[in-house]
Amino acid sequence: MAQITLYHFEGCPACGDAKRWIRELQKEKPELAKAPLRMIDVHQTPDFKAPAPFMYVPTFFVDDRKVLEGNVSKDKIEYLMRSALQ
């Protein structure tokens, strides 16, 4: 399984949407709750150093590869979570 990392910060509307969609997907489709997901608040993480390339939040990495950045959709997050399970 691949590791998903979501870089976000509190107060970011797009980040809030992404986190809400993750919770919804995990409830609606319980198999997605098994996707390994780590959330890192870039403002609350001491000495945070952005992985390159990194410009906006929310940003999703799978292992060490950026796959989604900026405004994302629930469908894209679902696809990402399903891909991580394979």
Biopython code that builds the backbone (N, CA, C, O; Angstrom):
import numpy as np
from Bio.PDB.StructureBuilder import StructureBuilder

atoms = [
    (1, "MET", "N", (0.836, -1.184, 0.000)),
    (1, "MET", "CA", (0.000, 0.000, 0.000)),
    (1, "MET", "C", (0.877, 1.243, 0.000)),
    (1, "MET", "O", (1.959, 1.270, 0.587)),
    (2, "ALA", "N", (0.386, 2.245, -0.662)),
    (2, "ALA", "CA", (1.099, 3.521, -0.723)),
    (2, "ALA", "C", (0.645, 4.425, 0.416)),
    (2, "ALA", "O", (-0.499, 4.346, 0.862)),
    (3, "GLN", "N", (1.540, 5.279, 0.881)),
    (3, "GLN", "CA", (1.241, 6.253, 1.935)),
    (3, "GLN", "C", (0.744, 7.547, 1.315)),
    (3, "GLN", "O", (1.424, 8.131, 0.471)),
    (4, "ILE", "N", (-0.441, 8.002, 1.724)),
    (4, "ILE", "CA", (-0.979, 9.292, 1.293)),
    (4, "ILE", "C", (-0.641, 10.307, 2.375)),
    (4, "ILE", "O", (-0.829, 10.041, 3.562)),
    (5, "THR", "N", (-0.146, 11.462, 1.968)),
    (5, "THR", "CA", (0.096, 12.555, 2.902)),
    (5, "THR", "C", (-0.639, 13.777, 2.399)),
    (5, "THR", "O", (-0.474, 14.191, 1.251)),
    (6, "LEU", "N", (-1.457, 14.352, 3.273)),
    (6, "LEU", "CA", (-2.171, 15.592, 2.973)),
    (6, "LEU", "C", (-1.503, 16.718, 3.747)),
    (6, "LEU", "O", (-1.452, 16.693, 4.977)),
    (7, "TYR", "N", (-0.991, 17.707, 3.018)),
    (7, "TYR", "CA", (-0.451, 18.917, 3.633)),
    (7, "TYR", "C", (-1.567, 19.957, 3.614)),
    (7, "TYR", "O", (-2.174, 20.208, 2.573)),
    (8, "HIS", "N", (-1.832, 20.556, 4.767)),
    (8, "HIS", "CA", (-2.963, 21.472, 4.905)),
    (8, "HIS", "C", (-2.657, 22.474, 6.011)),
    (8, "HIS", "O", (-1.606, 22.412, 6.648)),
    (9, "PHE", "N", (-3.594, 23.401, 6.231)),
    (9, "PHE", "CA", (-3.548, 24.209, 7.441)),
    (9, "PHE", "C", (-4.964, 24.627, 7.824)),
    (9, "PHE", "O", (-5.842, 24.769, 6.973)),
    (10, "GLU", "N", (-5.160, 24.821, 9.127)),
    (10, "GLU", "CA", (-6.459, 25.235, 9.648)),
    (10, "GLU", "C", (-6.816, 26.612, 9.113)),
    (10, "GLU", "O", (-5.967, 27.500, 9.038)),
    (11, "GLY", "N", (-8.068, 26.780, 8.746)),
    (11, "GLY", "CA", (-8.529, 28.065, 8.230)),
    (11, "GLY", "C", (-8.505, 28.149, 6.718)),
    (11, "GLY", "O", (-9.040, 29.101, 6.151)),
    (12, "CYS", "N", (-7.907, 27.194, 6.061)),
    (12, "CYS", "CA", (-7.877, 27.148, 4.597)),
    (12, "CYS", "C", (-9.175, 26.501, 4.126)),
    (12, "CYS", "O", (-9.413, 25.331, 4.427)),
    (13, "PRO", "N", (-10.028, 27.235, 3.388)),
    (13, "PRO", "CA", (-11.313, 26.661, 2.958)),
    (13, "PRO", "C", (-11.160, 25.410, 2.092)),
    (13, "PRO", "O", (-11.899, 24.443, 2.277)),
    (14, "ALA", "N", (-10.225, 25.415, 1.163)),
    (14, "ALA", "CA", (-10.030, 24.244, 0.296)),
    (14, "ALA", "C", (-9.531, 23.043, 1.110)),
    (14, "ALA", "O", (-9.894, 21.900, 0.831)),
    (15, "CYS", "N", (-8.697, 23.316, 2.117)),
    (15, "CYS", "CA", (-8.217, 22.238, 2.994)),
    (15, "CYS", "C", (-9.374, 21.661, 3.798)),
    (15, "CYS", "O", (-9.478, 20.446, 3.966)),
    (16, "GLY", "N", (-10.238, 22.533, 4.291)),
    (16, "GLY", "CA", (-11.420, 22.086, 5.029)),
    (16, "GLY", "C", (-12.302, 21.196, 4.176)),
    (16, "GLY", "O", (-12.805, 20.177, 4.648)),
    (17, "ASP", "N", (-12.492, 21.579, 2.914)),
    (17, "ASP", "CA", (-13.275, 20.740, 1.997)),
    (17, "ASP", "C", (-12.618, 19.375, 1.835)),
    (17, "ASP", "O", (-13.287, 18.346, 1.927)),
    (18, "ALA", "N", (-11.318, 19.365, 1.595)),
    (18, "ALA", "CA", (-10.603, 18.105, 1.385)),
    (18, "ALA", "C", (-10.731, 17.190, 2.601)),
    (18, "ALA", "O", (-10.986, 15.995, 2.449)),
    (19, "LYS", "N", (-10.556, 17.736, 3.805)),
    (19, "LYS", "CA", (-10.655, 16.918, 5.018)),
    (19, "LYS", "C", (-12.081, 16.416, 5.224)),
    (19, "LYS", "O", (-12.286, 15.278, 5.645)),
    (20, "ARG", "N", (-13.066, 17.265, 4.927)),
    (20, "ARG", "CA", (-14.469, 16.845, 5.046)),
    (20, "ARG", "C", (-14.768, 15.710, 4.067)),
    (20, "ARG", "O", (-15.419, 14.730, 4.429)),
    (21, "TRP", "N", (-14.295, 15.843, 2.830)),
    (21, "TRP", "CA", (-14.538, 14.798, 1.832)),
    (21, "TRP", "C", (-13.867, 13.483, 2.229)),
    (21, "TRP", "O", (-14.425, 12.410, 1.998)),
    (22, "ILE", "N", (-12.694, 13.555, 2.815)),
    (22, "ILE", "CA", (-12.026, 12.335, 3.293)),
    (22, "ILE", "C", (-12.897, 11.653, 4.339)),
    (22, "ILE", "O", (-13.120, 10.445, 4.266)),
    (23, "ARG", "N", (-13.391, 12.414, 5.312)),
    (23, "ARG", "CA", (-14.252, 11.832, 6.355)),
    (23, "ARG", "C", (-15.520, 11.234, 5.745)),
    (23, "ARG", "O", (-15.934, 10.134, 6.112)),
    (24, "GLU", "N", (-16.134, 11.967, 4.810)),
    (24, "GLU", "CA", (-17.341, 11.463, 4.162)),
    (24, "GLU", "C", (-17.063, 10.164, 3.416)),
    (24, "GLU", "O", (-17.828, 9.207, 3.534)),
    (25, "LEU", "N", (-15.992, 10.122, 2.662)),
    (25, "LEU", "CA", (-15.639, 8.927, 1.902)),
    (25, "LEU", "C", (-15.377, 7.745, 2.828)),
    (25, "LEU", "O", (-15.782, 6.622, 2.528)),
    (26, "GLN", "N", (-14.706, 7.986, 3.945)),
    (26, "GLN", "CA", (-14.424, 6.908, 4.887)),
    (26, "GLN", "C", (-15.708, 6.356, 5.503)),
    (26, "GLN", "O", (-15.777, 5.168, 5.818)),
    (27, "LYS", "N", (-16.726, 7.202, 5.678)),
    (27, "LYS", "CA", (-18.015, 6.736, 6.215)),
    (27, "LYS", "C", (-18.862, 6.072, 5.136)),
    (27, "LYS", "O", (-19.461, 5.022, 5.367)),
    (28, "GLU", "N", (-18.909, 6.687, 3.956)),
    (28, "GLU", "CA", (-19.738, 6.174, 2.864)),
    (28, "GLU", "C", (-19.200, 4.871, 2.293)),
    (28, "GLU", "O", (-19.967, 3.996, 1.893)),
    (29, "LYS", "N", (-17.889, 4.747, 2.258)),
    (29, "LYS", "CA", (-17.223, 3.597, 1.630)),
    (29, "LYS", "C", (-16.155, 3.094, 2.592)),
    (29, "LYS", "O", (-14.983, 3.450, 2.469)),
    (30, "PRO", "N", (-16.565, 2.260, 3.558)),
    (30, "PRO", "CA", (-15.661, 1.848, 4.636)),
    (30, "PRO", "C", (-14.321, 1.271, 4.182)),
    (30, "PRO", "O", (-13.336, 1.351, 4.917)),
    (31, "GLU", "N", (-14.272, 0.695, 2.991)),
    (31, "GLU", "CA", (-12.997, 0.149, 2.518)),
    (31, "GLU", "C", (-11.941, 1.243, 2.356)),
    (31, "GLU", "O", (-10.743, 0.969, 2.435)),
    (32, "LEU", "N", (-12.384, 2.479, 2.130)),
    (32, "LEU", "CA", (-11.437, 3.582, 1.962)),
    (32, "LEU", "C", (-10.790, 3.995, 3.286)),
    (32, "LEU", "O", (-9.740, 4.637, 3.292)),
    (33, "ALA", "N", (-11.414, 3.628, 4.400)),
    (33, "ALA", "CA", (-10.832, 3.941, 5.712)),
    (33, "ALA", "C", (-9.505, 3.214, 5.916)),
    (33, "ALA", "O", (-8.720, 3.583, 6.790)),
    (34, "LYS", "N", (-9.254, 2.180, 5.111)),
    (34, "LYS", "CA", (-8.002, 1.416, 5.223)),
    (34, "LYS", "C", (-6.838, 2.081, 4.492)),
    (34, "LYS", "O", (-5.687, 1.676, 4.658)),
    (35, "ALA", "N", (-7.132, 3.092, 3.690)),
    (35, "ALA", "CA", (-6.064, 3.789, 2.955)),
    (35, "ALA", "C", (-5.163, 4.507, 3.962)),
    (35, "ALA", "O", (-5.662, 5.281, 4.779)),
    (36, "PRO", "N", (-3.863, 4.272, 3.922)),
    (36, "PRO", "CA", (-2.955, 4.925, 4.872)),
    (36, "PRO", "C", (-2.858, 6.418, 4.581)),
    (36, "PRO", "O", (-2.364, 6.833, 3.533)),
    (37, "LEU", "N", (-3.337, 7.206, 5.524)),
    (37, "LEU", "CA", (-3.447, 8.653, 5.317)),
    (37, "LEU", "C", (-2.840, 9.389, 6.502)),
    (37, "LEU", "O", (-3.202, 9.153, 7.654)),
    (38, "ARG", "N", (-1.920, 10.273, 6.196)),
    (38, "ARG", "CA", (-1.287, 11.109, 7.219)),
    (38, "ARG", "C", (-1.606, 12.558, 6.865)),
    (38, "ARG", "O", (-1.487, 12.955, 5.706)),
    (39, "MET", "N", (-2.010, 13.346, 7.857)),
    (39, "MET", "CA", (-2.319, 14.761, 7.639)),
    (39, "MET", "C", (-1.299, 15.605, 8.385)),
    (39, "MET", "O", (-1.057, 15.407, 9.576)),
    (40, "ILE", "N", (-0.704, 16.551, 7.663)),
    (40, "ILE", "CA", (0.309, 17.420, 8.267)),
    (40, "ILE", "C", (-0.135, 18.868, 8.121)),
    (40, "ILE", "O", (-0.282, 19.379, 7.010)),
    (41, "ASP", "N", (-0.348, 19.523, 9.264)),
    (41, "ASP", "CA", (-0.689, 20.939, 9.281)),
    (41, "ASP", "C", (0.622, 21.717, 9.150)),
    (41, "ASP", "O", (1.463, 21.690, 10.049)),
    (42, "VAL", "N", (0.781, 22.401, 8.037)),
    (42, "VAL", "CA", (2.063, 23.063, 7.754)),
    (42, "VAL", "C", (2.352, 24.217, 8.703)),
    (42, "VAL", "O", (3.509, 24.612, 8.851)),
    (43, "HIS", "N", (1.325, 24.766, 9.350)),
    (43, "HIS", "CA", (1.536, 25.863, 10.294)),
    (43, "HIS", "C", (1.795, 25.363, 11.715)),
    (43, "HIS", "O", (2.335, 26.095, 12.544)),
    (44, "GLN", "N", (1.414, 24.129, 11.992)),
    (44, "GLN", "CA", (1.553, 23.587, 13.344)),
    (44, "GLN", "C", (2.724, 22.613, 13.477)),
    (44, "GLN", "O", (2.964, 22.070, 14.555)),
    (45, "THR", "N", (3.447, 22.396, 12.387)),
    (45, "THR", "CA", (4.555, 21.454, 12.403)),
    (45, "THR", "C", (5.866, 22.228, 12.569)),
    (45, "THR", "O", (6.269, 22.966, 11.671)),
    (46, "PRO", "N", (6.528, 22.059, 13.716)),
    (46, "PRO", "CA", (7.785, 22.784, 13.938)),
    (46, "PRO", "C", (8.805, 22.478, 12.840)),
    (46, "PRO", "O", (8.958, 21.332, 12.417)),
    (47, "ASP", "N", (9.481, 23.503, 12.401)),
    (47, "ASP", "CA", (10.539, 23.371, 11.392)),
    (47, "ASP", "C", (10.053, 22.711, 10.102)),
    (47, "ASP", "O", (10.805, 21.984, 9.452)),
    (48, "PHE", "N", (8.788, 22.967, 9.732)),
    (48, "PHE", "CA", (8.244, 22.362, 8.509)),
    (48, "PHE", "C", (9.045, 22.806, 7.294)),
    (48, "PHE", "O", (9.302, 23.994, 7.099)),
    (49, "LYS", "N", (9.426, 21.846, 6.495)),
    (49, "LYS", "CA", (10.094, 22.111, 5.222)),
    (49, "LYS", "C", (9.261, 21.452, 4.141)),
    (49, "LYS", "O", (9.069, 20.236, 4.142)),
    (50, "ALA", "N", (8.772, 22.260, 3.226)),
    (50, "ALA", "CA", (7.909, 21.754, 2.165)),
    (50, "ALA", "C", (8.671, 20.834, 1.232)),
    (50, "ALA", "O", (9.777, 21.153, 0.795)),
    (51, "PRO", "N", (8.070, 19.680, 0.925)),
    (51, "PRO", "CA", (8.698, 18.829, -0.092)),
    (51, "PRO", "C", (8.571, 19.507, -1.451)),
    (51, "PRO", "O", (7.581, 20.187, -1.720)),
    (52, "ALA", "N", (9.546, 19.327, -2.281)),
    (52, "ALA", "CA", (9.490, 19.947, -3.612)),
    (52, "ALA", "C", (8.828, 18.977, -4.574)),
    (52, "ALA", "O", (9.048, 17.773, -4.446)),
    (53, "PRO", "N", (8.058, 19.417, -5.495)),
    (53, "PRO", "CA", (7.521, 20.772, -5.641)),
    (53, "PRO", "C", (6.269, 20.937, -4.787)),
    (53, "PRO", "O", (5.439, 20.031, -4.719)),
    (54, "PHE", "N", (6.132, 22.073, -4.146)),
    (54, "PHE", "CA", (5.015, 22.321, -3.234)),
    (54, "PHE", "C", (4.727, 23.811, -3.262)),
    (54, "PHE", "O", (5.585, 24.617, -2.900)),
    (55, "MET", "N", (3.515, 24.189, -3.694)),
    (55, "MET", "CA", (3.196, 25.605, -3.805)),
    (55, "MET", "C", (1.914, 26.001, -3.077)),
    (55, "MET", "O", (1.825, 27.113, -2.557)),
    (56, "TYR", "N", (0.926, 25.119, -3.030)),
    (56, "TYR", "CA", (-0.388, 25.457, -2.487)),
    (56, "TYR", "C", (-0.852, 24.358, -1.536)),
    (56, "TYR", "O", (-0.316, 23.250, -1.536)),
    (57, "VAL", "N", (-1.849, 24.682, -0.735)),
    (57, "VAL", "CA", (-2.551, 23.667, 0.053)),
    (57, "VAL", "C", (-4.010, 23.678, -0.385)),
    (57, "VAL", "O", (-4.502, 24.718, -0.823)),
    (58, "PRO", "N", (-4.698, 22.588, -0.284)),
    (58, "PRO", "CA", (-4.193, 21.281, 0.121)),
    (58, "PRO", "C", (-3.328, 20.662, -0.971)),
    (58, "PRO", "O", (-3.548, 20.872, -2.164)),
    (59, "THR", "N", (-2.352, 19.902, -0.530)),
    (59, "THR", "CA", (-1.505, 19.154, -1.448)),
    (59, "THR", "C", (-1.448, 17.712, -0.972)),
    (59, "THR", "O", (-1.218, 17.438, 0.206)),
    (60, "PHE", "N", (-1.658, 16.807, -1.896)),
    (60, "PHE", "CA", (-1.595, 15.373, -1.615)),
    (60, "PHE", "C", (-0.359, 14.779, -2.266)),
    (60, "PHE", "O", (-0.102, 14.983, -3.452)),
    (61, "PHE", "N", (0.396, 14.045, -1.473)),
    (61, "PHE", "CA", (1.507, 13.251, -1.984)),
    (61, "PHE", "C", (1.154, 11.780, -1.792)),
    (61, "PHE", "O", (0.506, 11.414, -0.811)),
    (62, "VAL", "N", (1.573, 10.958, -2.711)),
    (62, "VAL", "CA", (1.524, 9.515, -2.536)),
    (62, "VAL", "C", (2.974, 9.075, -2.506)),
    (62, "VAL", "O", (3.726, 9.250, -3.464)),
    (63, "ASP", "N", (3.340, 8.495, -1.367)),
    (63, "ASP", "CA", (4.741, 8.221, -1.073)),
    (63, "ASP", "C", (5.503, 9.542, -1.251)),
    (63, "ASP", "O", (5.231, 10.479, -0.501)),
    (64, "ASP", "N", (6.408, 9.664, -2.167)),
    (64, "ASP", "CA", (7.169, 10.910, -2.318)),
    (64, "ASP", "C", (6.810, 11.679, -3.578)),
    (64, "ASP", "O", (7.580, 12.525, -4.032)),
    (65, "ARG", "N", (5.646, 11.390, -4.146)),
    (65, "ARG", "CA", (5.258, 12.007, -5.418)),
    (65, "ARG", "C", (4.004, 12.849, -5.245)),
    (65, "ARG", "O", (2.990, 12.360, -4.747)),
    (66, "LYS", "N", (4.067, 14.123, -5.657)),
    (66, "LYS", "CA", (2.895, 14.993, -5.585)),
    (66, "LYS", "C", (1.889, 14.546, -6.635)),
    (66, "LYS", "O", (2.239, 14.331, -7.796)),
    (67, "VAL", "N", (0.607, 14.407, -6.204)),
    (67, "VAL", "CA", (-0.423, 13.954, -7.146)),
    (67, "VAL", "C", (-1.597, 14.916, -7.260)),
    (67, "VAL", "O", (-2.259, 14.945, -8.298)),
    (68, "LEU", "N", (-1.873, 15.695, -6.237)),
    (68, "LEU", "CA", (-2.957, 16.688, -6.272)),
    (68, "LEU", "C", (-2.505, 17.922, -5.514)),
    (68, "LEU", "O", (-1.812, 17.821, -4.501)),
    (69, "GLU", "N", (-2.907, 19.109, -6.018)),
    (69, "GLU", "CA", (-2.533, 20.347, -5.338)),
    (69, "GLU", "C", (-3.572, 21.413, -5.610)),
    (69, "GLU", "O", (-4.113, 21.494, -6.713)),
    (70, "GLY", "N", (-3.858, 22.241, -4.600)),
    (70, "GLY", "CA", (-4.815, 23.327, -4.764)),
    (70, "GLY", "C", (-6.244, 22.827, -4.623)),
    (70, "GLY", "O", (-6.516, 21.936, -3.818)),
    (71, "ASN", "N", (-7.139, 23.386, -5.389)),
    (71, "ASN", "CA", (-8.533, 22.951, -5.333)),
    (71, "ASN", "C", (-8.660, 21.532, -5.854)),
    (71, "ASN", "O", (-8.327, 21.247, -7.005)),
    (72, "VAL", "N", (-9.138, 20.654, -5.006)),
    (72, "VAL", "CA", (-9.322, 19.259, -5.367)),
    (72, "VAL", "C", (-10.806, 18.933, -5.264)),
    (72, "VAL", "O", (-11.584, 19.720, -4.726)),
    (73, "SER", "N", (-11.192, 17.778, -5.778)),
    (73, "SER", "CA", (-12.604, 17.370, -5.731)),
    (73, "SER", "C", (-12.732, 16.071, -4.936)),
    (73, "SER", "O", (-11.755, 15.349, -4.736)),
    (74, "LYS", "N", (-13.930, 15.797, -4.499)),
    (74, "LYS", "CA", (-14.202, 14.562, -3.772)),
    (74, "LYS", "C", (-13.891, 13.354, -4.656)),
    (74, "LYS", "O", (-13.338, 12.361, -4.183)),
    (75, "ASP", "N", (-14.246, 13.440, -5.940)),
    (75, "ASP", "CA", (-13.972, 12.338, -6.867)),
    (75, "ASP", "C", (-12.474, 12.064, -6.990)),
    (75, "ASP", "O", (-12.050, 10.909, -7.005)),
    (76, "LYS", "N", (-11.678, 13.127, -7.078)),
    (76, "LYS", "CA", (-10.231, 12.947, -7.199)),
    (76, "LYS", "C", (-9.646, 12.335, -5.928)),
    (76, "LYS", "O", (-8.745, 11.498, -5.994)),
    (77, "ILE", "N", (-10.158, 12.754, -4.777)),
    (77, "ILE", "CA", (-9.677, 12.196, -3.510)),
    (77, "ILE", "C", (-10.050, 10.719, -3.418)),
    (77, "ILE", "O", (-9.244, 9.905, -2.967)),
    (78, "GLU", "N", (-11.255, 10.368, -3.839)),
    (78, "GLU", "CA", (-11.657, 8.960, -3.820)),
    (78, "GLU", "C", (-10.735, 8.132, -4.718)),
    (78, "GLU", "O", (-10.283, 7.056, -4.326)),
    (79, "TYR", "N", (-10.462, 8.629, -5.907)),
    (79, "TYR", "CA", (-9.573, 7.921, -6.825)),
    (79, "TYR", "C", (-8.199, 7.720, -6.186)),
    (79, "TYR", "O", (-7.616, 6.639, -6.274)),
    (80, "LEU", "N", (-7.696, 8.762, -5.550)),
    (80, "LEU", "CA", (-6.400, 8.705, -4.893)),
    (80, "LEU", "C", (-6.397, 7.661, -3.776)),
    (80, "LEU", "O", (-5.457, 6.876, -3.663)),
    (81, "MET", "N", (-7.440, 7.651, -2.957)),
    (81, "MET", "CA", (-7.530, 6.700, -1.843)),
    (81, "MET", "C", (-7.615, 5.266, -2.365)),
    (81, "MET", "O", (-6.974, 4.366, -1.823)),
    (82, "ARG", "N", (-8.403, 5.056, -3.412)),
    (82, "ARG", "CA", (-8.516, 3.713, -4.000)),
    (82, "ARG", "C", (-7.169, 3.265, -4.585)),
    (82, "ARG", "O", (-6.777, 2.108, -4.436)),
    (83, "SER", "N", (-6.482, 4.170, -5.235)),
    (83, "SER", "CA", (-5.180, 3.830, -5.823)),
    (83, "SER", "C", (-4.173, 3.442, -4.752)),
    (83, "SER", "O", (-3.351, 2.551, -4.964)),
    (84, "ALA", "N", (-4.233, 4.103, -3.611)),
    (84, "ALA", "CA", (-3.285, 3.821, -2.527)),
    (84, "ALA", "C", (-3.498, 2.424, -1.943)),
    (84, "ALA", "O", (-2.569, 1.836, -1.391)),
    (85, "LEU", "N", (-4.694, 1.901, -2.059)),
    (85, "LEU", "CA", (-4.988, 0.582, -1.504)),
    (85, "LEU", "C", (-4.453, -0.558, -2.364)),
    (85, "LEU", "O", (-4.400, -1.700, -1.909)),
    (86, "GLN", "N", (-4.065, -0.271, -3.568)),
    (86, "GLN", "CA", (-3.621, -1.337, -4.477)),
    (86, "GLN", "C", (-2.157, -1.614, -4.374)),
    (86, "GLN", "O", (-1.642, -2.483, -5.076)),
]
sb = StructureBuilder()
sb.init_structure("model")
sb.init_model(0)
sb.init_chain("A")
sb.init_seg("    ")
for serial, (resi, resn, name, xyz) in enumerate(atoms, 1):
    if name == "N":
        sb.init_residue(resn, " ", resi, " ")
    sb.init_atom(name, np.array(xyz, "f"), 0.0, 1.0, " ", f" {name:<3s}", serial, name[0])
structure = sb.get_structure()
